[in-house]
Amino acid sequence: MAKPDIHDYLEYRSFLKDAFQLEKDAGRITGQRDIAMFLGLKSSGHVSWILQGKRDLMPRLVPRMARLLKLSATESEYLALLVEHNDTDNPDERRRAMAAITRCQAARKQRIPPGKVSYLSSWRNAAIRELVAMGDFRREDAAKLGSTLEPPATAQEVTESLTLLEDLELVRRDAEGFYRRSDSIVAAGVDSSPEAVRSFQDSILELSRRALREIPRDEREISTITFSASPERFQKIRTRLKEMRQEILTLIRTDPCPTTVYQLSIQAFPASSPVGCEK
C-alpha cells in the first residue's frame, strides 16, 4: 500500500483510516490501543469513535497525530485545516478553513511550461488524461478510450494524444504498461501562449454548444444570467468566481472515486458599452 497523500483528502477521517492501515501493515502499530497510548487517550474505543464520526479529533491532539504519522510541517498544517473544516459547526469557521484548504491545493497545481503548450492543441488531450486516471488502460486500449469520449474519438486520435501526454510527462506508464496521471490538476501558466489558450477555450465552448443540444438536462448544468453592474462590482464578482473555481478544484482533487470526465467553463463578459452612472 502506497503512503496516502493527505492532500488527496477532504475528510480527515478517511485519511486517518488509510494512514493507520499503512502503519499497521508496516508493523509500526498493532492496533488502536497503540494509537490511543501515543495520543494520551484512556481508551482505544475513543479512536474508534473518532474514525466513526462519533467524536471529534481535538485540535490539541493534531500535533501528536502528526508525529505518529510522521507528517511534514505542511502536511500537519493541512491536517489541522481538515479537522477544523470537518468538525466545526460554525459556518464562518468552515468557510475560512475551506478557503485555507483551497489555497494549499492551489499551490500544488502543475503548471504547463511555455514549451509544452501543445497540450492545449485539443480538448481530447485533457479529457484522455482524466480518463486514464480512472482506470487501467494501456496503449492498445486506444479504441476503448475513444469510444467513451463525448463526442467519440478514433483510436488514432487517442493514440496521438497519449503520445503527446507521455512526451510532455503529463502521464507515464508503469511497469505493467498502464498509463498513470502525473498529477490531478493542470493549469495554464502565465507564460502560456495566449493564442493557444484562446484556441483551447474556443474548443470547450464548442463542446458546450454540443452539450446544450445533445446531453440530457439531468446530466448537465447550464445556466445564464444577464445583469448590469458597475466596474467595481464586476471586479468583486470576478473575485468570487475565482474563489469558487478554486474551491471546485479542491473538491475535484480530493474526490476518492471519480467515474466520469466533465467539462466546466465559466464566462462573464460585457454585452454593452458603458453608458455611465448618474446619481
Secondary structure by P-SEA (a helix, b strand, c coil): cccccccccccaaaaaaaaaaaaaaacccccaaaaaaaaccccaaaaaaaaaccccccccaaaaaaaaacccaaaaaaaaaaaaaaccccaaaaaaaaaaaaaaaaaabbbbccccccccccaaaaaaaaaaaaccccccaaaaaaaaccccccaaaaaaaaaaaaaaccbbbcccbbbbbccccccccccccaaaaaaaaaaaaaaaaaaacccccccbbbbbbbbcccaaaaaaaaaaaaaaaaaaaaaaaacccccbbbbbbbbbbbccccccccc
